[in-house]
Amino acid sequence: MIMFKYDYYDKNAALYIRDSLNGIVRYQDHNGNLHIKLMLDEKESAECGSSNNALAFGYWTGKVSPGTRVMCTVRKFATETRDIQVRIDSVEYDAEIAA
């Protein structure tokens, strides 16, 4: 199975690439890129060897407010100068509409 190493955050951290991850949008830039804080559960945190939340980014065509929950899949690894790149699988607009 393919593993992903969060070398930028922790050399021992690993996570399955094919797993969908929950995240919360930090902000959306003018190009449509969503900057996300990935929310790792206890199992994923244990696999990663860290309780820290990883930072990621991905593209979404619609407008998304900060704090909106998203589901995403890892596409590219993190480097020292770049966060994890993810594919946005879905955006949870329900919480945004209810507010």
ChimeraX attribute file (.defattr): number of C-alpha atoms within 10 A of each C-alpha:
attribute: neighborCount
match mode: 1-to-1
recipient: residues
	/A:1	6
	/A:2	9
	/A:3	11
	/A:4	18
	/A:5	18
	/A:6	21
	/A:7	14
	/A:8	16
	/A:9	18
	/A:10	13
	/A:11	11
	/A:12	12
	/A:13	19
	/A:14	20
	/A:15	19
	/A:16	16
	/A:17	17
	/A:18	14
	/A:19	11
	/A:20	16
	/A:21	19
	/A:22	18
	/A:23	24
	/A:24	22
	/A:25	20
	/A:26	18
	/A:27	18
	/A:28	20
	/A:29	10
	/A:30	8
	/A:31	9
	/A:32	15
	/A:33	16
	/A:34	26
	/A:35	23
	/A:36	29
	/A:37	20
	/A:38	22
	/A:39	20
	/A:40	19
	/A:41	13
	/A:42	11
	/A:43	10
	/A:44	18
	/A:45	17
	/A:46	14
	/A:47	16
	/A:48	22
	/A:49	16
	/A:50	18
	/A:51	14
	/A:52	13
	/A:53	15
	/A:54	18
	/A:55	19
	/A:56	25
	/A:57	24
	/A:58	21
	/A:59	16
	/A:60	17
	/A:61	9
	/A:62	9
	/A:63	12
	/A:64	21
	/A:65	15
	/A:66	15
	/A:67	15
	/A:68	18
	/A:69	24
	/A:70	23
	/A:71	18
	/A:72	24
	/A:73	18
	/A:74	22
	/A:75	15
	/A:76	15
	/A:77	17
	/A:78	20
	/A:79	12
	/A:80	8
	/A:81	6
	/A:82	13
	/A:83	20
	/A:84	20
	/A:85	20
	/A:86	22
	/A:87	17
	/A:88	20
	/A:89	14
	/A:90	12
	/A:91	17
	/A:92	13
	/A:93	13
	/A:94	10
	/A:95	10
	/A:96	13
	/A:97	7
	/A:98	6
	/A:99	5
